[in-house]
Amino acid sequence: MARAVTMRRISERVSGIAESATLAVDARAKMMRAAGRPVIGFGAGEPDFPTPGYIVDAAARACRDPRTHKYTPAGGLPELRAAIARKVRRDSGQQIEPAQVIVTNGGKQAVHQAFATLLDPGDEVLLPAPYWTTYPEAVKLAGGVPVTVMTDEAAGHLVTTEQLEAARTPRTRVLLMCSPSNPTGAVCSRAQLEEIGRWALDHDLMVVADEIYEHLVYGNAEFHSLPVAVPELAERTVVLNGVSKTFAMTGWRVGWMSGPRDVIKAATDLQSHTTSNVCNVAQAAALAAVSGDLSAVHRMRQVFDRRRRTIVRLLNEIPGVHCPEPQGAFYVYPSVKGLLGRRPASSLELADLILDEAEVAVVPGEAFGTPGYLRLSYALADEDLVEGVNRIAKLVSGRL
C-alpha cells in the first residue's frame, strides 16, 4: 500500500497572516442579523452616510463613457492623479506633482504597497500601539518585522521620541505614523509631529504616514501633515490616504500613495504586475470627490462630533469603564480593565460575551496590540448608538 504523502498546501507567509479582526467582527454581526437577531454593530470603521449624490452621478456618467471600458494607466487616471495633487496642496499645504501620486485599490493596497516597496527581509518597522490591525500583517507580508512601541494611556496614546528611541535598533528602517488615529482617535499636535519628524531624520528613517482621517477632527484639535510640519522629511515620507472615510466611499475602493518620485515609480511598477489600474468608474467617482468642495464632509463631521460626545458620556457612566474623549476619526477606545476578572478574563472574552448576550458587536483591544480595551465606532445611527451602549451597561450591571 502506497504511503500517503503530506504536502504543504499553504505558504508559511500567507498561513501566518491573522484575519482582520474588525472585518471578522462585522461579518459575524451580519450573520447574526441574517439569522434574525437584532445585533447593533460598533465594529466596522465605516461611515453610515450614503456617498454624496454628485459623486454617484459622476460614476453613472463614467459607466456610459466608452473610455472607461478599457485598460488605463496602472498608476491611475492622469486627471485623477493631477486632482489628488491639487487636493493635497489645498488640504495639507504640501506641494506635490501628479508623478508623486499612485491611485490604489483602497487604502489597504496603499498600505501593503508602501511596505512592499520600502522593506527588505528583516527590516524593522516601528508601530506605535494601539495600531490598526492591518499594519503588522502588511509589514510581515513584505518580509519586514513589526516592532510594537507601547504608548501610555495617560498621555493620550501619543507616542514619544523617548519611546521610539528605546525601540530603535540597527535594523530599524521605517516609522509608521497614523494621526488622527485608528483605533484611539488621538491627534498629534504640530509640535509633537515636528519632534518625531526630526528624530526620524536624525536616524535616517523612512516614514509611512496614514492620513486617511485628516478631515475628521473635533474641538480644538487640528490636523497637521508630517511632511508639511517637517519639510526636510518630505523626501523620506510616504503619505497614505483615500476617499473612503472622508466621502463615505468605503465600498468604492479608491486610495492613494503620495511621496518621493522614485518610491511612487517603484510602487507603480509593482501595481502593474498585481492589480493594474483601479476600476475606472470608481476613479471617476473619486475624481468628483477630490475635485469638489468639502461641504458634505463638514456635515458628516458635525454629526460625528455629536455622536462622539454622546458615546463618551454614556460609556463613562458604566462602572469599570473609562473612556477618554477622542480628538479625531470616529472611534472611541475605552479601557475596560475594571470589568475584567475570572470571567471575562480578557477584553477578547468580554467582546465575545457582549456580542453573544447583549447582541452588540465591538472589537477587542487584542486586535490593536493593547489588551484591556474595546474599540467602538460611532459611525452609526444615533438611536442605535444609544441602544447599543445601554445594552452593554445592562449586561455589566446584571452580570459582571
C-alpha positions as CSV (number, residue, x, y, z in Angstrom):
1,M,0.0,0.0,0.0
2,A,1.4,3.4,-1.0
3,R,2.4,5.7,1.8
4,A,0.4,8.9,2.0
5,V,2.5,12.0,1.2
6,T,1.8,15.1,3.2
7,M,2.0,18.1,1.0
8,R,2.2,21.6,2.3
9,R,-0.7,23.5,0.7
10,I,-0.5,27.0,2.1
11,S,2.7,29.0,2.2
12,E,4.2,29.9,5.5
13,R,4.0,33.6,4.5
14,V,0.2,33.5,4.0
15,S,-0.7,31.0,6.7
16,G,0.9,33.3,9.2
17,I,-1.5,36.1,8.5
18,A,-4.1,36.9,11.1
19,E,-7.6,37.5,9.9
20,S,-8.7,41.1,10.1
21,A,-10.4,41.4,13.5
22,T,-12.6,44.3,12.5
23,L,-13.9,42.6,9.4
24,A,-14.4,39.3,11.3
25,V,-16.5,41.0,14.0
26,D,-18.5,42.8,11.3
27,A,-19.1,39.6,9.4
28,R,-20.2,37.7,12.5
29,A,-22.6,40.6,13.3
30,K,-24.1,40.4,9.8
31,M,-24.5,36.7,10.1
32,M,-26.4,37.0,13.4
33,R,-28.6,39.7,11.8
34,A,-29.3,37.5,8.9
35,A,-30.5,34.8,11.4
36,G,-32.9,37.3,12.9
37,R,-31.0,38.6,15.9
38,P,-31.1,42.4,16.4
39,V,-27.4,43.0,16.6
40,I,-26.1,46.5,16.8
41,G,-22.6,46.9,15.3
42,F,-19.9,49.2,16.6
43,G,-17.2,47.1,14.8
44,A,-16.7,48.4,11.3
45,G,-14.9,51.7,10.6
46,E,-17.4,52.8,8.0
47,P,-19.5,56.0,7.8
48,D,-23.2,55.2,7.8
49,F,-24.0,58.0,5.3
50,P,-24.6,57.4,1.6
51,T,-22.0,58.6,-0.8
52,P,-22.9,62.2,-1.8
53,G,-25.1,62.3,-4.9
54,Y,-22.8,64.3,-7.2
55,I,-20.1,61.6,-6.7
56,V,-22.6,58.9,-7.7
57,D,-23.7,60.9,-10.7
58,A,-20.1,61.1,-11.9
59,A,-19.8,57.4,-11.7
60,A,-23.0,56.9,-13.6
61,R,-21.7,59.1,-16.4
62,A,-18.5,57.2,-16.5
63,C,-20.3,53.9,-16.9
64,R,-21.7,55.2,-20.2
65,D,-18.3,56.6,-21.4
66,P,-16.5,54.1,-23.7
67,R,-13.2,55.4,-22.5
68,T,-13.8,53.8,-19.1
69,H,-14.4,50.4,-20.6
70,K,-10.7,49.8,-21.4
71,Y,-7.4,49.5,-19.6
72,T,-5.9,52.7,-18.3
73,P,-2.5,53.5,-16.7
74,A,-1.6,51.3,-13.8
75,G,-0.8,54.3,-11.6
76,G,-4.2,55.9,-12.0
77,L,-6.1,58.1,-14.4
78,P,-3.9,61.1,-15.2
79,E,-6.7,63.5,-14.4
80,L,-7.3,61.9,-11.0
81,R,-3.6,61.9,-10.1
82,A,-3.5,65.7,-11.0
83,A,-6.6,66.3,-8.9
84,I,-5.2,64.4,-5.9
85,A,-2.0,66.6,-6.2
86,R,-4.2,69.7,-6.1
87,K,-6.3,68.3,-3.2
88,V,-3.1,67.6,-1.2
89,R,-1.9,71.2,-1.8
90,R,-5.3,72.5,-0.8
91,D,-5.9,70.4,2.3
92,S,-2.4,70.0,3.8
93,G,-0.3,72.6,2.1
94,Q,2.2,70.1,0.7
95,Q,3.4,70.9,-2.8
96,I,3.5,67.7,-4.9
97,E,3.2,66.8,-8.6
98,P,1.0,64.2,-10.2
99,A,4.0,62.0,-10.8
100,Q,4.3,61.7,-7.0
101,V,0.8,60.0,-6.7
102,I,-0.3,56.5,-7.4
103,V,-4.0,55.5,-7.2
104,T,-4.6,52.2,-5.4
105,N,-7.5,49.8,-4.8
106,G,-8.5,51.3,-1.5
107,G,-6.3,52.4,1.4
108,K,-5.3,48.8,2.2
109,Q,-3.5,48.3,-1.1
110,A,-1.6,51.6,-0.4
111,V,-0.5,50.2,3.0
112,H,0.7,46.9,1.5
113,Q,2.5,48.5,-1.4
114,A,4.2,51.1,0.8
115,F,5.8,48.4,2.9
116,A,6.5,46.1,-0.1
117,T,8.3,49.0,-1.8
118,L,10.3,50.1,1.2
119,L,11.3,46.9,3.0
120,D,13.8,44.2,2.5
121,P,13.7,41.0,4.5
122,G,14.4,41.6,8.2
123,D,13.9,45.4,8.1
124,E,12.1,46.6,11.2
125,V,9.1,48.9,11.3
126,L,8.2,50.8,14.4
127,L,4.4,50.6,15.1
128,P,3.1,52.7,17.9
129,A,0.3,50.8,19.7
130,P,-2.6,50.8,19.7
131,Y,-2.3,50.3,15.9
132,W,-4.7,49.5,13.1
133,T,-4.9,45.7,12.7
134,T,-3.6,45.6,9.1
135,Y,-0.3,47.3,9.7
136,P,1.7,44.4,11.3
137,E,0.3,41.9,8.8
138,A,1.3,44.1,5.8
139,V,4.8,44.5,7.3
140,K,5.2,40.7,7.7
141,L,3.9,40.1,4.2
142,A,6.6,42.4,2.9
143,G,9.3,40.4,4.8
144,G,9.6,43.1,7.5
145,V,9.5,42.8,11.2
146,P,6.8,44.8,13.1
147,V,8.2,46.3,16.3
148,T,5.4,47.4,18.7
149,V,6.0,50.6,20.6
150,M,3.7,50.8,23.5
151,T,2.2,54.2,24.2
152,D,0.8,55.4,27.5
153,E,-2.9,55.8,28.1
154,A,-2.3,58.7,30.5
155,A,-0.5,60.6,27.6
156,G,-3.5,60.0,25.3
157,H,-1.8,57.1,23.5
158,L,0.5,59.5,21.7
159,V,4.0,58.1,21.1
160,T,7.1,60.0,22.3
161,T,10.6,60.1,20.8
162,E,11.8,58.5,24.0
163,Q,9.6,55.5,23.4
164,L,10.6,55.3,19.8
165,E,14.3,55.6,20.6
166,A,14.0,52.8,23.2
167,A,12.6,50.5,20.4
168,R,15.1,51.5,17.6
169,T,17.8,49.1,16.6
170,P,20.3,49.0,13.7
171,R,17.6,47.1,11.7
172,T,15.0,49.9,12.0
173,R,14.0,51.1,8.6
174,V,10.5,52.7,8.8
175,L,8.4,54.5,11.3
176,L,4.6,54.2,10.9
177,M,2.5,57.2,12.0
178,C,-1.3,57.5,12.0
179,S,-2.9,60.8,13.1
180,P,-5.8,61.0,13.6
181,S,-5.5,57.5,14.9
182,N,-7.4,54.4,14.3
183,P,-8.3,53.0,16.9
184,T,-7.9,55.7,19.6
185,G,-8.9,58.9,17.8
186,A,-5.7,60.6,19.1
187,V,-4.4,63.5,17.1
188,C,-0.7,64.7,17.2
189,S,-0.1,68.4,17.6
190,R,2.3,70.1,15.2
191,A,4.9,70.3,17.9
192,Q,4.7,66.6,18.5
193,L,5.0,65.8,14.8
194,E,7.9,68.2,14.5
195,E,9.8,66.4,17.3
196,I,9.1,63.0,15.9
197,G,9.9,64.0,12.3
198,R,13.3,65.5,13.3
199,W,14.0,62.3,15.3
200,A,13.3,60.2,12.2
201,L,15.6,62.5,10.2
202,D,18.4,62.2,12.7
203,H,18.2,58.4,12.5
204,D,17.9,58.2,8.7
205,L,14.5,56.6,8.7
206,M,11.7,56.4,6.2
207,V,8.2,57.3,7.4
208,V,4.8,56.0,6.3
209,A,2.1,58.5,7.4
210,D,-1.5,57.3,7.3
211,E,-3.6,60.5,6.9
212,I,-7.0,59.0,5.9
213,Y,-8.9,60.6,8.8
214,E,-7.4,64.1,8.1
215,H,-10.8,65.9,7.9
216,L,-12.3,64.2,10.9
217,V,-11.0,66.3,13.8
218,Y,-13.1,67.9,16.6
219,G,-13.0,70.6,19.2
220,N,-9.7,72.5,19.3
221,A,-7.7,69.7,17.6
222,E,-6.1,70.4,14.3
223,F,-4.8,68.1,11.6
224,H,-1.2,68.5,10.6
225,S,0.6,66.6,7.8
226,L,4.0,65.3,8.7
227,P,5.9,66.3,5.6
228,V,4.5,69.8,6.0
229,A,5.4,70.0,9.7
230,V,8.9,68.9,8.8
231,P,9.6,69.8,5.2
232,E,13.0,68.2,5.2
233,L,11.3,64.9,5.8
234,A,9.2,65.1,2.6
235,E,11.7,63.1,0.6
236,R,11.5,60.4,3.2
237,T,7.8,60.3,3.8
238,V,5.1,58.2,2.0
239,V,1.6,59.5,2.7
240,L,-1.4,57.2,2.6
241,N,-4.9,58.5,2.0
242,G,-8.2,57.8,0.2
243,V,-11.8,58.8,-0.3
244,S,-13.4,56.1,1.9
245,K,-13.7,57.9,5.2
246,T,-13.9,61.5,4.1
247,F,-16.6,60.9,1.4
248,A,-18.4,57.8,2.8
249,M,-17.0,55.7,-0.1
250,T,-15.7,52.6,1.6
251,G,-17.1,50.3,-1.0
252,W,-15.7,52.2,-4.0
253,R,-12.2,51.1,-3.1
254,V,-10.1,54.1,-4.1
255,G,-7.0,55.1,-2.1
256,W,-3.6,56.6,-3.0
257,M,0.0,56.8,-2.0
258,S,2.0,60.1,-2.4
259,G,5.7,60.6,-1.8
260,P,9.1,60.7,-3.4
261,R,9.1,60.1,-7.1
262,D,11.4,57.0,-7.0
263,V,9.2,55.3,-4.4
264,I,6.0,56.1,-6.3
265,K,7.6,54.8,-9.6
266,A,8.6,51.6,-7.9
267,A,5.1,51.1,-6.4
268,T,3.6,51.7,-9.8
269,D,5.8,49.1,-11.3
270,L,4.6,46.7,-8.6
271,Q,1.0,47.6,-9.1
272,S,1.4,47.0,-12.9
273,H,2.0,43.3,-12.0
274,T,-0.6,42.9,-9.4
275,T,-3.9,44.7,-9.9
276,S,-3.1,47.0,-12.8
277,N,-5.5,50.0,-12.8
278,V,-8.2,50.7,-10.3
279,C,-11.7,50.4,-11.6
280,N,-12.2,53.3,-13.9
281,V,-15.8,54.0,-12.8
282,A,-14.6,54.2,-9.2
283,Q,-11.7,56.5,-10.3
284,A,-14.2,58.8,-11.9
285,A,-16.2,59.0,-8.7
286,A,-13.1,59.7,-6.7
287,L,-12.2,62.5,-9.2
288,A,-15.5,64.1,-8.5
289,A,-14.9,63.7,-4.8
290,V,-11.5,65.2,-4.5
291,S,-12.3,68.0,-7.0
292,G,-15.4,69.2,-5.2
293,D,-15.8,71.2,-2.1
294,L,-15.9,69.8,1.4
295,S,-19.4,70.8,2.4
296,A,-20.7,67.2,2.6
297,V,-17.7,66.3,4.7
298,H,-18.4,69.2,7.1
299,R,-22.0,68.0,7.6
300,M,-20.8,64.5,8.4
301,R,-18.2,65.8,10.8
302,Q,-20.9,67.7,12.7
303,V,-22.9,64.5,13.1
304,F,-19.9,62.5,14.2
305,D,-19.0,65.2,16.7
306,R,-22.4,64.9,18.3
307,R,-22.2,61.2,18.5
308,R,-18.7,61.4,19.8
309,R,-19.8,63.4,22.8
310,T,-22.8,61.2,23.4
311,I,-20.9,57.9,23.4
312,V,-18.2,59.1,25.6
313,R,-20.7,60.3,28.2
314,L,-22.7,57.0,28.1
315,L,-19.6,54.8,28.3
316,N,-18.2,56.7,31.3
317,E,-21.4,56.2,33.1
318,I,-20.7,52.4,33.2
319,P,-18.9,51.3,36.3
320,G,-15.5,49.9,35.4
321,V,-15.3,51.6,32.0
322,H,-13.0,54.7,31.4
323,C,-13.4,56.4,28.1
324,P,-11.2,59.3,27.1
325,E,-12.6,61.8,24.6
326,P,-11.1,61.2,21.2
327,Q,-10.0,64.2,19.1
328,G,-10.3,62.7,15.7
329,A,-11.6,59.8,13.4
330,F,-14.9,58.2,14.5
331,Y,-13.8,55.7,17.2
332,V,-13.7,55.6,21.0
333,Y,-11.2,53.3,22.8
334,P,-12.3,52.9,26.3
335,S,-10.4,50.9,29.0
336,V,-12.4,48.0,30.3
337,K,-9.8,46.7,32.7
338,G,-12.2,47.4,35.6
339,L,-14.6,44.8,34.1
340,L,-12.1,42.0,33.8
341,G,-11.6,39.2,36.4
342,R,-12.1,35.5,36.4
343,R,-14.7,35.7,33.6
344,P,-14.3,37.5,31.4
345,A,-10.6,37.4,31.9
346,S,-9.7,39.4,28.9
347,S,-11.1,42.1,26.6
348,L,-11.4,39.4,23.9
349,E,-13.6,37.3,26.2
350,L,-15.6,40.4,27.1
351,A,-16.2,41.3,23.4
352,D,-17.5,37.8,22.8
353,L,-19.8,38.0,25.8
354,I,-21.2,41.4,24.7
355,L,-21.9,40.0,21.3
356,D,-23.5,36.7,22.5
357,E,-25.6,38.1,25.3
358,A,-26.1,41.8,24.6
359,E,-26.1,41.4,20.8
360,V,-23.7,44.3,20.4
361,A,-20.6,44.0,18.2
362,V,-17.4,45.6,19.4
363,V,-13.7,45.0,18.7
364,P,-11.4,43.8,21.5
365,G,-8.1,45.6,22.2
366,E,-6.1,42.5,21.4
367,A,-6.7,43.3,17.7
368,F,-4.8,46.6,18.1
369,G,-1.9,45.3,20.2
370,T,-3.3,46.5,23.6
371,P,-5.5,44.1,25.6
372,G,-7.8,45.6,28.1
373,Y,-9.6,47.9,25.8
374,L,-12.5,47.9,23.3
375,R,-12.9,49.8,20.1
376,L,-16.3,51.2,19.2
377,S,-17.0,53.1,16.0
378,Y,-19.6,55.8,16.5
379,A,-20.3,55.9,12.7
380,L,-23.9,54.5,13.2
381,A,-27.3,56.0,13.7
382,D,-27.8,57.9,17.0
383,E,-30.6,55.7,18.2
384,D,-28.5,52.6,17.6
385,L,-25.6,54.1,19.4
386,V,-27.6,54.9,22.5
387,E,-29.4,51.5,22.5
388,G,-26.1,49.6,21.9
389,V,-24.3,51.3,24.9
390,N,-27.4,50.9,27.1
391,R,-27.3,47.1,26.3
392,I,-23.7,46.9,27.4
393,A,-24.5,48.9,30.5
394,K,-27.4,46.5,31.3
395,L,-25.2,43.5,30.8
396,V,-22.5,44.9,33.0
397,S,-24.9,45.8,35.8
398,G,-26.6,42.4,35.7
399,R,-23.7,40.0,35.2
400,L,-20.3,41.5,35.7
